[in-house]
Structure formats: C-alpha cells, structure tokens
Amino acid sequence: MSFFSWFRSKSDKSEHDELELKSSNESPESHAGAEHPLFQSTRVPPPRLRETVPGSRIKSASPAEAGSAPKEGFRRPVRATVDVPLQVLLLQLPPEVTKPNIDIDPKRRVQIPRKSLQIDEAHQTAKVTFATIFASCPEIFSVPIAPLDQRTLEFNLPAWERPPLGDSGEQTTSPTTTAHGESTALTPAETREPATVSDRLPPLPAEQLVSETQPIPGPEKPDKAPLGGAARNGSEVPKTVRVALGPIIKNLPPGLQPSEPNALANKPGATIELPLELINSQLANGRVTIPFSTLLKSLPEDIKSHFLQADTAAEVAIPVKEILQDYPQDLLRPRADQEPEEALPAIATPFTGPAKEDTERFAHVPEEKEPEKVGSDSHQLELIEHPPTVSESSQPVSQEAPLAEEKQETPLSEQKPTAEPKPARNFSALQSIFLTDEALDLNKVVQKVGEFAGINSALFFAADGSLEGEPEKLGLTQSSVQLLSSLTHEVGQRVENLGFGQIETVTLGWKRELVSVFTRGESGFIVRHEKRPFKPGVREKICLVLSHICG
Amino acid sequence: MPIINYASKEIQFKIVYYGPALSGKTTTIAYIHSRLPAAFRGDLVSLATAADRTLFFDFLPVDAVILQGFKTKFQLYTVPGQVVYNTTRQLVLRSVDGVVFVADSHWDKIHEDVESFRNLEENLRKQHLSLDEIPYVLQYNKRDLPDAAPVSYLEFLLNNRRRRARSYEAIATRGRSVFAALDAVTQSVLNKFIQENHLLRPKPSTESVVQRA
C-alpha cells in the first residue's frame, strides 16, 4: 500500500510539472485569469526545466498550441560540420574553378563547418561560399579561391542533414537560420536571388539529391559536368609549378640548411617542381609553406645528398615571388561575377585639387628605378658646397625634372669618370618623413635624423669627404669618418660577393653606445644611438632620407 | 553613420585608414596634412609609442563641401596596425563612413595585408557593418620598392570581393596617389549620403569647395 501511495503522489507531481511547462510563456494576467474555474481546462503551467541557454525557451503561441505541443523527446545532437557528397558540390561549381580530372570518389562526403553555412530550413537548402568549400576540400579546385571570394552556391541539404519535418516548426520562425539558431542576415545581393527550390522537399536518399540540385545563377556550365573525366574547357592546366631553388635555400631555417648553402643557392638552373594543388590552397593567403619532407622529395638526387634528413615535419616557406614566376597567370584572374566599380557623379572635395596636381606631377616624373648599386652613385659635392636656399627647398615636390635637364647640359667630356650623386636641391619631399611643414635643407635634415627616436646624433658625409652635422658630438674626426666609410664599403662589397645582397647598415659597438653607418655609394650617414637595436621604422626612415639625398 | 550636428550645422564623416603595421598609414595622413592649406585642416594629432609606432590613432579634421547649408567635415583616422591593438582598431572603426585600406606592396608583407584585410572585415562584422555597404578603396602603398609584388597579385588577394573596389598604386612618402585614393573614398561617402538622404548634389566646381561656412 505504501508503494502505491508513493507512486500516486509521484504521478500527481509529474502531471503538475507538465502543466507548468505548458504555461511557460503565459503572462501574469493570463495566470490570474486561469485561476478562475472556467479557465482551468486551458490552464498552462510554468516550465519544468530551467532555461539554460538564453533564448532557447520553447515558444508556445497559444494555449491551444501549448496543449498540442510536442512532448520533450530525443533531439538529434547538432554536429559542428555538415557532410555533403562531393558530387553535389561538383555539379554546382562552375567548371572554370574545378579540376578537369578528379581522382576522388564523387560519393565521398565533404565536411563543411556548419557555422559557415546559411541553412534555409524552410526549403531545406544551404548556401556556402566557394572559399569555404576550398578550405574544406582544395583538391577539387583548379584555381585558388581567395578567402574574400564571396561567390556562393546553393544546394539541397542531404537527407541525413535535414531536420525532421516535425522539428522545423519549433526551431524558429526565421526562414534563414544557422544550425545554432543564429539569424544570418542576407546581403542585398542574396535577397535578390530567389530560392532555387520553391517548396519543402521530403527527405531523399543522397543518390537522388544529385539529380535534384539546381544550378546557381552565374557562370554557365555544361549540363553534365564530367567527374574526373577529360579537361572541360579544353586547356590543360599544369599540375606542377617550377620554383628556383636558390631563394628557397636562402630562406631555410639554420637547422635545415644544406652542407654548402651558397654553392647550391647559386647553382644555375637549379629548380624544383612542386604540385600545383599544394600551392593553390595557400596562394590566396599570401604565404606558402610546405613540409620539409615534400621539399626533399622534390629535390634532384645530386642536391638531396647535401641535406640532412632531420626534422622532416618542419614547415618550409616557399617565396611567393618565385612561385609566381612560373605560375599560370590565368589562375590569378579576377572572378567572373565581379561587379565593376560604380561610376559616381563627381563632387569636388578639398582633396580633388591636390589629387589632380599629384597626378600631373607624377605623369611628368620618370618612373622610379631600382636603387643603383654601390659604386654607381652620383654627385654629392654640390650638395655640400651649395646648400639649398629656403626658397628653393620650399618648392613643391613636383619640381624634379630640372635636375635631369641640368645633367644633360654638362658636356660628356667634363663629366667625371666615376658617377657621383646629382644634387638633390629639394627636400620638401622629406617633410612627410619628419612630419613637419618646415622648409628643409641638408643641415636641418641631418639635425632631424639625429632627433629620431633612439638616435643621439647624426652626421652626413659626402663623397668628397665634406661633413654635415656635428662630428664632435659623435667623437669623430674627418679621418675616422673616412675610415668608417671605407670600412663599410669594403664590408658591403664582401657581403654582396657572398650572395647576401646589398648591405645597408653596418653597426659598430663600443663602450655603451653603438655607431651605425648607412652608405649609398661614397656618401652616407653615421648615427650614434643607444646600445639597443633601432626602434621600429627608424632604420627605414634613415635609408629613405639617404636615398632621397643621393637621388 | 555620419554625425549631424543641427546646432552648428555640421555633418561629420569619418574616414579610417586601415592596414597592417608599417604599411604607411601615418605617412599617408602626414602627407595629406602637409599638402592641405592650413585654412581647411586642423592639427594632426598623433599618439605614438616610444617605439615610434601609432599607439591609439592619428587624427586629422578637414573641412569639405557644403551640403544644403550644412558644412561637411571629414575626420581622418588611422588605426594602429600591430596585431595586439585589435580593441583599439575596433574602437576607431566605430561609426566609420569610409575606409582606405593601405596595403604594403613588399613581398614579405603580403600575408600581413591579407590578415589585416580579414581583420577589417571581422571588426566591421562585429559592428554589424560590412564592406558591401561601406565605401572603401585600396591603396597599394610602397610601389617604389624594388621588391614590390605585382598589382595583379594584390588585386587577386585583396580586391576579389563581389563588388570591385577602386585601387591605387601609391607611394605615400612622395605623395603619389595619396590624394587620389582619399578623393575617391570621400566622393563615394558623399554620394552615398546624398543618395540615402535624397539631397541635392553640390555643384562640381572648385568654388563650392573653397567656400567655407
């Protein structure tokens, strides 16, 4: 008897709890009304379960609905990824981005992160960007897809990913939701595109889904795209890309360097072939790395013996610059569906005038060339002997052309055999570096270089040995400056001969300070700074100032 | 969203220079400051760290055209490019009206350009904004470098959205295309504002620009 009484009391409690659950969204007024005997039949009790996730409370629109609300039952766990057969995606992707010959089983499922999908539960379809598919399955693409690529394709959700028909009503009223219940606002472009499937589809097996998928509006594609068949557009896409070995060896970390790095790096014609698919998947990130083991496999036998087989899992950077030398340029073309720039009506702003002036100025100035190498620099003498006047230096930056004319006027017979820096009379271009409106001459430039963060003093030396600045502050005499200059020159040449490129700074340390020498030909800056590396940007600024002074 | 001050009859637009560290954002804004007549611009405020990097932002107010009796002002901001200052970037991006993305053309910096552009998209998304709505231009800076990446590759990386943006090959230290990029983005911002508010367009003459309220 005691058992039955206990059982009955429990049954009464559970009934009470269920009633409470049904009235979870009832207002206090309705509760008050429900106290009336007339309303007792439709009384909806408060929820039994606590709301653990904000907004996850089950909604019941009306007492009648609440009465017929589905009972708490088993809910499928939401997985982080959605499995989609490869075949479904391949049929939707335009042929110009997919590989013609794909060896992968078309029934293989590709796992796409659920949060990257825009799932339309009403139509049981999903939208995904090309970039997301590329990230999940780069093997099927013939061209790299940039992460910013916004092209999307829409496909019917596979049967196993569709929510049961009974479930869809209780989730949310929004037609476009992610699986997490977040509302994903459609972009205007997306809202213009009507859904390809107009009505809810019953769950279908995966094989039937393939024939149902609708093409997305956009690039045309053949009716039946061959999977792993012949080339679709007739042009053969190379499977490998040839990369020069020298720059790769130079970029190798010290532990992976071969026995004779310089000899191998400078070996003429030494290249390796890397699989294009390995490159494609990373090229859109601006950086390409491969496992060291892959590099070893690609190396010719005679070079491979120079490498140690240690740490084959280490990642090796492949310079993108070298990859693009041999990379098919067709693959870097802009996307086909890109909308061109909008032609807007012109409105004059305070920036229109300077923009036109700058455009005209640069239209007259010849193209900037690569900085000339050591020894080929030109005239610095006049710079020291005839410092520019304020009126000259305050001229706009645009007036660079007369320099070339002056140079042409000098007869060839009078020119010195060694090229020397031509005078740079206009320093107004340096105002932006020093963040000043002040009219500049060489003396002020040297002074301002000495005021850079972390720099104690600066000195400029010219090819003829003349100095600008305060050598006393640096504790240097003219002969010691000459010594430093020739030392830097010698070091620079030797380093360059080793194949390390042009050296721009030599730093010597003594006592508690450092002295760095920047040279450009026979001219340069000597700066004294605190015993620590240059602060960010300072070295670059000094190089920029020097290159401007030396032309 | 521009700030409209009915009392002082001013409309303020916010243009943000965004990009990776050391790409030339501060240099760009400093060049703009040096070229604009003092009558049109305010002081350049630059909050830098001891290491000569932008700490918070650079700020330059500029007076512009007059729209239906309201004088417009452009506030030019830069963000700190260092990865660690993301919260500051989010703050500076608040209520942004236009963006100039300053990319470094050096080969070694291209990955940082891509990362910074993604960061821009992410930070805008957090403010329920998108580059689809906000006018922006791309300024490929440091084109004078001997080791500059080709523009076609930069376009592939950064200008591959559905709506193609205007892009400029720039040299901020010399001022090449700096004003062209700024002019393009301000025109887009003004056109958008005029379209959205059904305003009359100002006459495309220099006088309307020079005229100050």
Interface residues (C-beta under 8 A of the other chain):
Chain A: A146 P147 L148 D149 Q150 R151 T187 P188 A189 A284 N285 G286 R287 P319 V320 K321 L324 Q329 L332 R333 P334 R335 D337 Q338 E339 P340 E341 E342 L344 P345 A346 I347 A348 T349 P350 F351 T352 G353 P354 A355 E357 D358 T359 F362 E368 E370 P371 V397 A429 Q431 S432 I433 L435 T436 D437 F452 A453 K535 P536 G537 V538 E540 L544
Chain B: L22 T27 A30 Y31 I32 S34 R35 L36 F40 L44 S46 A50 A51 D52 R53 V62 D63 A64 V65 F74 W107 I110 H111 E112 D113 V114 F117 R118 E121 S130 D132 D144 P146 D147 A149 P150 S152 Y153 E155 F156 L157 L158 N159 N160 R161 R162 R163 R164 A165 R166 I171 A172 T173 R174 G175 R176 S177 V178 F179 A180 L182 D183 T186 Q187 S188 L190 N191 R201 P202 P204 S205 T206 S208 V209
